[in-house]
């Protein structure tokens, strides 16, 4: 009997269920059909969001196909997490004030939620300590005995440093030297990029007007999925051929030129669907969901020959790389993508085939 192992890990700031198995095409295809399943290139595994309901459904789904399901690692990790003491009342007031301070500073809801949960977790671990006397050793202890012990990701550890720096910058702790807090070493991964032909094959495979318009817009304007789903009908300036992206990442507004072909598609889409507020509306909600958008891409990929790991963000990476290969100045690309630093945009020089093709290989001078 084929065996599948379920375990708990942290990815994209949330707890996920890792679906582990010895490579097998039949298991792979079966797992991929489970609702909300995704692939993590970082952790090299299929996973689903962790919740009691999803765990039960996943277990039943796998058992339907008579797979042997080992979930002992999942139970063990949950029990380890539960061993932390509840947050004591002496910390609750500080945490509440910290959340209000972040709110006044106009931090995003997601950042407030993430940082507050990090600080709460940290003080549950150090329940016997006083806030004013936390030291670098206490942070290193948490990293070693909680984060690394539970095999949490680089992102999780880095978010902890961000949260502690912000919290203690706000509370003015005199014992902790914030400038000496060490960050984990980050893997230098290059983005996955599609060729023009591969992008076309994805976009041409989509027949539904709404789905096609969404994917086309993500690629043709290099949008993040959150930016695309937050677009309002008033954000499209057909006369000036511009898209006004409001409050993108880092609360930055920017204008993006829209191609005439994309404008024609948008015009047809708006005429057919007549959205009221947001360009892309959900069936039962004002906004289309990111989960639904990912499912659109996932279904589109079935009708292509693409074997690369493709996400919605891959379309943004491909847009930037294709601009670079067409000779667009890197500074303009930085503005179009809404990057704060040119260093972020420079990563596309490492995946551009045009840039790589200009490198003369010394082997070319050999006569073999």
N, C-alpha and C positions, 0 to 999 in steps of 0.2 A: 504493500500500500504506500502511495506517495505521501510524503510528509511536508506539512507547511507549519512554520513557526511564527507565532505572533509575539511581538515585543513592543515596548514603549520607548519612544525617543522624542527629542525636541527638534523641530524643524520649522523655520519661518516664524519663530517666536511662540509656537504653540505645540502642545503635545500631540503626537501622531502615533498611529499603530503601524509598525513595520511588518510587512508581509514577506517573510523570508522563505526561500526554497532553493533546492539545487536546480540549476537551470533545466527547464523542460518546456518545450513549445506549447504543449497542451495546457499545462498549469498557467503559463504566461497569458495565453489567450483567454482562459477562463477568468483569471484574476482581473484582467483589463476590463471585463464586462460588468464588474461590480460597480454600482453607482458611487460616484465621488472618488474613485481610486485614481491616484496620480503617481508619476514616476519622479524620483529625486535623483538628479544627476550628481549632486553633492554626496549623498549617502549610498548611491547605487542600489536603490530599492524601490519597490512599489509601496505605497502607504495610503492610509485614509485618516481623516481627522479622528481624534480619540473622543469617544463618549460611550456611555453605557449602552445606549440604544444602537449605535453603529457597531460596537463590539459584538453584541448579540446577533445582529443581522449578518455581519460578516462570518461569524462562527457557523450560523445556520446555513448560509450560502455555500461555504466550503464543505460542510458535512453532506450537503445534498449530492455532491459529486464524489462522495465516499473518500475524501482525502483525510488523512490522519492529521489532526490539528493539535499542535503543542502550544499552549498559551501560558505555561508555567512562568516564563520570563516576564510576560506581561503582568501577571499577578504579583510577582516578586517586586517589580519596579513600582507598581502602585502602592504596595505595602511600605516600600522604602520611603516613598514620598510622604505617606501618611505619618511616618515616625516623627516628623518635625512637630514641635510644640505649636499650639495655636498662638496667634499674635496676642501678646499681652497688652493690657489696657494702657500701660505707660507709653507704648509705641503708637497706639491707635490715634491719639490726638495729634502727634507729630505727622503721621501719615495723612491725616485728613487735611491739615494745614498745608502740607506739601502739595496735595492735589489741587487745593484751591489756588495756591500760588502759581502752579503751572497753568491753570485755567485762565488766570488773570494775565499771564504772559503770552496767552494765545497759542499755547502748544496744541497740537492736534489731539483729538480724542484718542486716537490710537497710541500716540506717544504717552499721554497721561496714563492710560490703562496699562501700557507695558512697563513704564518706569515705576508706577505705584506697586504693581505686582512683584517686580524685582526687589524693591525695597522691603516689601512685606515678607517675601521669602527669605531675604537676608537676615531680617531681625527675628524671624521665627527660628532660624538656625542658631543665632546668637541671642537666645532668649534671656540669658543670664548677664548680658552686657548692658552698659549704659550707653546711650547714643553719643554722648559727648566724649567718650573714651574709646571709641572704635579706632583701631590702628591698622596699618598696612598688613600686619601679621594676621589680623582677623579676616581680612579680605582674602589673603592667600590661603588661609585655612578653609574658607568657604569654597574657593576655587578647587582645592585639592580634595576635600572630603565630601563635597556635594556635587559640584559641576563635573569634575573629571571622573569621580567615582561612578556617577550615573551616566557617564558618556554623553553629556550634553554637548551641543555644537559650539563652534567658534563664535557664531552669531550670538548665542545665548550668553556666553562669557563676556563678549564685547559689550552687549547691552547692559550687563551688570555694572561694568566700569562706567558707562555713560550715566546710568541711573545714580550711582554713588557719587560721582563727580557733581552732578546737578543737585542732588539732595544736600550734600555737605557744603557745596558752594552757597546754597540757600540758608543753611543753618549756621554757617561760619564756625565749623568745628576747628579748634586750634591744635588738636593733637595730630590729625591726619593731614599729610602733605599731598594735596591732590595732584601736584605736578609729577610726583614720583610713582603714581599708580601705573603699573605695567599693563599693557594690552596684549592679548594673545596674538601670535604671529598669524597673519592671514595668508591663505593659499592664493597664489596668483593664477587664477583661472581665466582663460580666454573665452569670450562668448561664442556660442554656436551661431553660425551665420549660414543663411540659405543663399543659393545662387538665384539670379533673376528667373531662370527657368523653373526652379523649385517654388518660388513665390507665386509665379503664374499658375503652376499646376494646382496649388492650394486654392487660390482665389477662383479659378475657373471651375473647380469641382463643386463649388457651393451654388446651389440653385435658388435657395430662399433669398429674396431681396434684402430683407433685414439683416440676415446673417452675412451675406456678401458685403453689404455696405459697412458693417462693423469691422470685418477683417480688412477690407480695403482701406478704411480710414486709419486703422492701427498701423498699417504698413506705409501708406502714402504720406502720413504726417508724423510718423515716428512717435505715436502716443503711447503712454503707459495706459494699461487697461482702466485704472481708476480715473484717469483724465478723460478717456473716451466715454465712460459711463456717466460722468458728471457733466458732460457737455449739454448745454441748453440750446434750444432751437435758435435763440437770439445770438448765440456765439458764432454763427456762420454768417460772414459778410460776403454775399455773392457778388456785389459790385466791386469790392476791392480784392476779391479772391483770397480772403484771409480767414483763418480760424483763430478765435480768441480763446486761449486756454487759461482759465481763471483758477487761481490758487492751486497750482500744480504742486509737485513735491517741494517742500520748503516754503510753501505759501507764495510761490512766484508766479506772476502772470506772464504770458508771452504770446506773441502772434506768430502764426505759422502760415506760410503761403500754401494754397491748395491748388492742385493741378486742375485744369479745365475738365479733364476726364472724371476726376473725383467729384467736382462740383455738379456735373451732369448726373452722376449716379446719386448724389445726395438729393438733388432736385426731384428725381423720379421717386426716390424712397420717401421723401417728405410728403409728396403728393399722394402716394399710395397709402401710407400708414397714418398720416396726419397726427403726429405726436403733439401733445399739448404743451409740455414743459421741457422734459429731457428729450434729447434726440432719440435715445434708445430706451423705450419704456418696457417694463416687465409686464407679464400677463396679469399679475395681481398686485403689482407695486409700481410706484412712480418711475423707478429706475430698473433697468435690466441688471441682472446679477453677474458678478465675475465668474461664478460657478457655471452659469448657463453659457457664458462666452467661451469658457474653456471647453465645454462639451461641444460647442459649435466647431471649434478648431479640431478637436479630437475626431469628430465624425468626418470632417473634410480630409484629414490625413489618411483615412482608410482608402480613399479613392486615388491616392497618389503612390508613387514608388519610393517615397522619401523614407530613409532608414534612420536619419538623424533624430536626436531627441529635440522635439520642437515644442515651444510654449508660445503663449501670446507675446511674451517679451522678446522672443526670437525675431518677430516681425520688426520690432523697434531696432534691434541690433542690425538686422539686415538692411533696413532703411539707411541707417547711419553709414554702414560700410559701403553701400552702393553709392551714396552721395560722395564719399571720399574717393571711390574709384572713378567717379565721373569728373573729378577735379575740383570739387567744392572745398573751399578753404576750411581748415579745421576749426577756426574761430566761429565761422558761420554755423557749422554743425553743432558746436557747443551751445550757441544761442537757440537753435531750432529744437534741440533736445532738452533745454532747460537745465544744463549742468552748471553747478556753481564753479567748478574748477576745470581748467583745460586738461588737467591730468586724467580726469575721468574719461574725457572724450578721446584722449590719445590712445586708449586701448584699441581703438578700431584700426590704428596704423599697423597693429600686429596681426590683424586678420585680413587685411586688404590684399587681394591677389595682385592688384596693380603695383602696390608698394613692394611686395615680395618678388614680383617678376623683374623689377629693376635691379635686383641684387645679382651681380655677376658671380657665378659659381666658378671657383678656380679649377674645377675638374673639366670645365669646357676647353681649357687650353691643353688638355692631355690628348695624345693620339694613342689609342689602344689597339 
